[in-house]
Amino acid sequence: MKNEVKISTFFYPNPVILVSAKQGTKESIITLSWAGTCCSDPPIVSIGVRPGRYTYSLIKETKEFVINFPTETILKQVEICGTQSGRDIDKWSECNFTREESKMVNIPSIKECPVSMECKVEQIIPLGTHDLFLSRIVALHIDNQWRLEGYKGMLTYSRGKYGVVKAIK
């Protein structure tokens, strides 16, 4: 028997992503789990970001960002990017991340992440606590070795806890 509970979003677990953003000399990386696929043709993804976040303003101004998919090997850095503000620290230096030049956007991707999606914002929809950025994927980069391992080590997030994908056949 199911019990009725307080209404909340219940798509768990969610993928964990690191979103890199840049405007001029200002750069930041934010950890998010509010993300998903919206359309395959054209390839559109969504991310939900609170307007008060430092990275939010960078994305809103430039209309560009990169989604980076981290693995369990950089969980400590994922937590830093999710709990520290780019207003206060340089997350690239603090996390010892390597910048990789993107092809279609003016935002670096994170070399330590096996998958990176370069995105351009098509629409911003205010929803309440978060704004939804509907964005077109304009370039996709996947590490060949990771592709062979079938999502092994990818992170998920559910109710305050991280999970790790062991393998998908």
Secondary structure as UniProt FT lines:
FT   STRAND          14..15
FT   STRAND          17..23
FT   TURN            24..25
FT   STRAND          26..32
FT   STRAND          35..40
FT   TURN            41..42
FT   STRAND          43..49
FT   TURN            51..52
FT   HELIX           54..62
FT   STRAND          64..69
FT   HELIX           72..74
FT   HELIX           75..83
FT   TURN            86..88
FT   HELIX           91..94
FT   TURN            95..96
FT   STRAND          99..100
FT   STRAND          109..110
FT   TURN            111..112
FT   STRAND          115..126
FT   STRAND          131..142
FT   HELIX           144..148
FT   TURN            149..153
FT   STRAND          154..158
FT   TURN            159..160
FT   STRAND          161..164
//
